[in-house]
Amino acid sequence: MWNIAVDDQCIFCHSRESRDHVFFECSFSTTVLKKLLVYLKEYHAPQSWCMEVEWIMAKGMGKSFSSRLRRLCFIVAIYHIWLVRNAAIF
């Protein structure tokens, strides 16, 4: 309909881009998330989008400081990975 050519290569590693790849499989995002998890003292390897959403829902439940911090860090990490990706493309 719009006749827009879209490149499906990841701008960070040139693999085929998908939601799971951009946020959890790409070496760039994996490095960011692993460092964040170490900061949070969570020893968990990033997986697929669905698995990570389930994980953060389980670990981020409640009103404790650590639960709120986990939720906030997850949201901020995803948002900033997206910002960096878009800044490199546009």
C-alpha positions in Angstrom: 0.0 0.0 0.0 2.7 2.5 1.0 5.4 1.1 -1.2 8.1 1.6 1.4 11.2 -0.5 1.2 12.2 -1.7 4.7 15.6 -3.1 5.4 15.2 -6.1 7.8 18.9 -6.1 8.9 19.8 -5.3 12.5 21.8 -2.0 12.5 24.0 -3.4 15.3 25.0 -6.8 14.0 23.4 -7.2 10.6 21.4 -10.3 11.5 17.7 -10.5 10.4 15.8 -8.0 12.6 12.8 -9.0 14.7 11.3 -7.9 18.0 13.1 -10.7 19.8 16.3 -10.1 18.0 16.4 -6.3 18.6 15.7 -6.6 22.3 17.0 -10.0 23.4 19.2 -11.7 20.8 21.4 -9.0 19.4 24.8 -8.7 20.9 24.2 -4.9 21.6 21.0 -5.4 23.5 22.2 -8.6 25.3 25.2 -6.7 26.6 23.0 -3.8 27.9 20.5 -6.2 29.5 23.2 -8.4 31.1 24.9 -5.4 32.7 21.6 -4.2 34.0 20.8 -7.7 35.4 24.2 -7.7 37.2 23.5 -4.3 38.6 20.1 -5.6 39.9 21.9 -8.8 41.3 19.7 -10.9 39.0 21.5 -13.8 37.4 19.3 -14.5 34.5 20.1 -14.8 30.8 17.8 -12.7 28.5 15.6 -14.9 26.4 12.6 -14.1 24.1 10.2 -11.2 24.4 7.4 -13.4 25.9 9.7 -15.1 28.4 11.1 -11.7 29.5 7.7 -10.2 30.0 6.7 -13.3 32.0 9.9 -13.0 34.0 9.5 -9.3 34.8 5.8 -9.8 35.7 6.8 -12.5 38.2 9.9 -10.7 39.6 8.4 -7.2 39.4 5.2 -7.9 41.3 4.6 -6.1 44.5 5.3 -2.6 45.8 8.7 -3.2 47.3 11.6 -1.0 46.2 13.3 -3.9 44.5 10.1 -4.9 42.5 9.6 -1.3 41.4 13.3 -1.0 40.5 13.1 -4.2 38.4 10.1 -2.9 36.5 11.5 0.5 35.9 14.9 -0.8 34.7 13.2 -3.2 32.3 11.1 -0.5 30.8 13.9 2.0 30.6 16.3 -0.6 29.0 13.8 -1.5 26.3 13.0 2.1 25.6 16.6 3.2 25.3 17.5 0.2 23.1 14.7 1.3 20.8 15.9 4.9 20.9 19.5 4.0 20.0 18.3 1.7 17.2 16.0 4.5 15.8 18.7 7.1 16.1 21.1 5.0 14.1 18.5 4.4 11.4 16.9 7.8 11.1 
